[in-house]
């Protein structure tokens, strides 16, 4: 499949959609809908614009930057996802408008 198709499949296979919605609904983690390019406020009061680097960091080191209103509950996917897998997930997230 395409990178987007692989990314969508990985979100399901890895269980990401258990905690993160793709349709804007509330779950224990932030929704992926309209995530890419969104400005987020972190628990330390800083803000950032969600880009490829932030998503990659959040997958590999989820405790590095926590979105305000959420707790540090995610486990690291380092060693469980390849760089290509993460790139495919990012490409899928970019499509969720």
Phi and psi in degrees as GROMACS dihedral restraints (atoms count N, CA, C in turn):
[ dihedral_restraints ]
;  ai    aj    ak    al  type     phi  dphi    fc
    3     4     5     6     1   -77.7    20    10
    4     5     6     7     1   165.3    20    10
    6     7     8     9     1   -55.0    20    10
    7     8     9    10     1   -40.5    20    10
    9    10    11    12     1   -63.6    20    10
   10    11    12    13     1   -44.8    20    10
   12    13    14    15     1   -63.5    20    10
   13    14    15    16     1   -42.3    20    10
   15    16    17    18     1   -64.5    20    10
   16    17    18    19     1   -41.3    20    10
   18    19    20    21     1   -61.8    20    10
   19    20    21    22     1   -42.8    20    10
   21    22    23    24     1   -61.6    20    10
   22    23    24    25     1   -44.3    20    10
   24    25    26    27     1   -63.5    20    10
   25    26    27    28     1   -42.0    20    10
   27    28    29    30     1   -62.8    20    10
   28    29    30    31     1   -37.5    20    10
   30    31    32    33     1   -60.0    20    10
   31    32    33    34     1   -36.5    20    10
   33    34    35    36     1   -76.3    20    10
   34    35    36    37     1   -49.1    20    10
   36    37    38    39     1   -61.4    20    10
   37    38    39    40     1   -36.2    20    10
   39    40    41    42     1   -87.1    20    10
   40    41    42    43     1    -4.5    20    10
   42    43    44    45     1    82.9    20    10
   43    44    45    46     1    10.4    20    10
   45    46    47    48     1   -57.7    20    10
   46    47    48    49     1   -38.6    20    10
   48    49    50    51     1   -73.3    20    10
   49    50    51    52     1    -4.8    20    10
   51    52    53    54     1   -68.3    20    10
   52    53    54    55     1   -36.8    20    10
   54    55    56    57     1  -109.9    20    10
   55    56    57    58     1   -21.8    20    10
   57    58    59    60     1  -121.0    20    10
   58    59    60    61     1   124.6    20    10
   60    61    62    63     1   -83.5    20    10
   61    62    63    64     1   162.2    20    10
   63    64    65    66     1  -110.9    20    10
   64    65    66    67     1     1.5    20    10
   66    67    68    69     1  -120.1    20    10
   67    68    69    70     1     9.6    20    10
   69    70    71    72     1    92.1    20    10
   70    71    72    73     1    -7.4    20    10
   72    73    74    75     1   -71.5    20    10
   73    74    75    76     1   153.8    20    10
   75    76    77    78     1   -75.9    20    10
   76    77    78    79     1   132.6    20    10
   78    79    80    81     1  -139.9    20    10
   79    80    81    82     1  -171.2    20    10
   81    82    83    84     1   -75.5    20    10
   82    83    84    85     1   -14.3    20    10
   84    85    86    87     1  -119.9    20    10
   85    86    87    88     1   161.9    20    10
   87    88    89    90     1   -58.4    20    10
   88    89    90    91     1   147.6    20    10
   90    91    92    93     1   -68.9    20    10
   91    92    93    94     1   150.0    20    10
   93    94    95    96     1   -86.4    20    10
   94    95    96    97     1   -12.9    20    10
   96    97    98    99     1   -64.7    20    10
   97    98    99   100     1   129.3    20    10
   99   100   101   102     1    55.1    20    10
  100   101   102   103     1    28.7    20    10
  102   103   104   105     1   -73.8    20    10
  103   104   105   106     1   -45.3    20    10
  105   106   107   108     1   -66.7    20    10
  106   107   108   109     1   124.0    20    10
  108   109   110   111     1    89.5    20    10
  109   110   111   112     1    -5.8    20    10
  111   112   113   114     1   -77.1    20    10
  112   113   114   115     1   144.2    20    10
  114   115   116   117     1   -87.2    20    10
  115   116   117   118     1   129.1    20    10
  117   118   119   120     1  -120.5    20    10
  118   119   120   121     1   144.6    20    10
  120   121   122   123     1   -99.7    20    10
  121   122   123   124     1   132.1    20    10
  123   124   125   126     1   -91.3    20    10
  124   125   126   127     1   166.2    20    10
  126   127   128   129     1   -62.1    20    10
  127   128   129   130     1   -22.6    20    10
  129   130   131   132     1   -88.0    20    10
  130   131   132   133     1     4.1    20    10
  132   133   134   135     1    92.1    20    10
  133   134   135   136     1   -11.4    20    10
  135   136   137   138     1   -74.9    20    10
  136   137   138   139     1   159.7    20    10
  138   139   140   141     1  -121.7    20    10
  139   140   141   142     1   154.5    20    10
  141   142   143   144     1  -150.7    20    10
  142   143   144   145     1   159.2    20    10
  144   145   146   147     1   -98.9    20    10
  145   146   147   148     1   126.4    20    10
  147   148   149   150     1   -66.6    20    10
  148   149   150   151     1   121.8    20    10
  150   151   152   153     1  -135.4    20    10
  151   152   153   154     1  -174.4    20    10
  153   154   155   156     1   -57.8    20    10
  154   155   156   157     1   -42.8    20    10
  156   157   158   159     1   -63.9    20    10
  157   158   159   160     1   -42.3    20    10
  159   160   161   162     1   -64.2    20    10
  160   161   162   163     1   -44.2    20    10
  162   163   164   165     1   -63.4    20    10
  163   164   165   166     1   -45.7    20    10
  165   166   167   168     1   -59.1    20    10
  166   167   168   169     1   -46.9    20    10
  168   169   170   171     1   -61.5    20    10
  169   170   171   172     1   -40.5    20    10
  171   172   173   174     1   -65.8    20    10
  172   173   174   175     1   -31.0    20    10
  174   175   176   177     1   -74.5    20    10
  175   176   177   178     1   -41.8    20    10
  177   178   179   180     1   -86.6    20    10
  178   179   180   181     1   -32.8    20    10
  180   181   182   183     1  -139.2    20    10
  181   182   183   184     1    70.6    20    10
  183   184   185   186     1   -60.5    20    10
  184   185   186   187     1   -21.0    20    10
  186   187   188   189     1   -84.3    20    10
  187   188   189   190     1    -4.4    20    10
  189   190   191   192     1   -64.3    20    10
  190   191   192   193     1   -42.6    20    10
  192   193   194   195     1  -142.7    20    10
  193   194   195   196     1   114.5    20    10
  195   196   197   198     1  -105.4    20    10
  196   197   198   199     1   130.0    20    10
  198   199   200   201     1   -68.1    20    10
  199   200   201   202     1   135.1    20    10
  201   202   203   204     1   -53.7    20    10
  202   203   204   205     1   135.7    20    10
  204   205   206   207     1    94.6    20    10
  205   206   207   208     1    -4.2    20    10
  207   208   209   210     1  -124.0    20    10
  208   209   210   211     1   159.0    20    10
  210   211   212   213     1  -104.8    20    10
  211   212   213   214     1   161.0    20    10
  213   214   215   216     1   -79.3    20    10
  214   215   216   217     1    87.7    20    10
  216   217   218   219     1  -117.4    20    10
  217   218   219   220     1   -11.6    20    10
  219   220   221   222     1   -80.5    20    10
  220   221   222   223     1   141.8    20    10
  222   223   224   225     1   -88.7    20    10
  223   224   225   226     1   156.6    20    10
  225   226   227   228     1   -73.6    20    10
  226   227   228   229     1   143.0    20    10
  228   229   230   231     1  -103.9    20    10
  229   230   231   232     1    13.7    20    10
  231   232   233   234     1   -61.7    20    10
  232   233   234   235     1   130.2    20    10
  234   235   236   237     1    85.1    20    10
  235   236   237   238     1   -12.6    20    10
  237   238   239   240     1  -103.1    20    10
  238   239   240   241     1   -23.1    20    10
  240   241   242   243     1  -124.6    20    10
  241   242   243   244     1   137.5    20    10
  243   244   245   246     1   -79.1    20    10
  244   245   246   247     1   167.3    20    10
  246   247   248   249     1   -58.3    20    10
  247   248   249   250     1   -40.0    20    10
  249   250   251   252     1   -64.4    20    10
  250   251   252   253     1   -40.5    20    10
  252   253   254   255     1   -58.7    20    10
  253   254   255   256     1   -47.1    20    10
  255   256   257   258     1   -63.9    20    10
  256   257   258   259     1   -40.9    20    10
  258   259   260   261     1   -61.4    20    10
  259   260   261   262     1   -39.6    20    10
  261   262   263   264     1   -66.1    20    10
  262   263   264   265     1   -41.4    20    10
  264   265   266   267     1   -61.4    20    10
  265   266   267   268     1   -43.9    20    10
  267   268   269   270     1   -60.8    20    10
  268   269   270   271     1   -43.4    20    10
  270   271   272   273     1   -61.5    20    10
  271   272   273   274     1   -38.5    20    10
  273   274   275   276     1   -67.1    20    10
  274   275   276   277     1   -45.8    20    10
  276   277   278   279     1   -58.5    20    10
  277   278   279   280     1   -36.4    20    10
  279   280   281   282     1   -60.1    20    10
  280   281   282   283     1   -25.0    20    10
  282   283   284   285     1   -86.1    20    10
  283   284   285   286     1    -8.1    20    10
  285   286   287   288     1   -86.0    20    10
  286   287   288   289     1    76.5    20    10
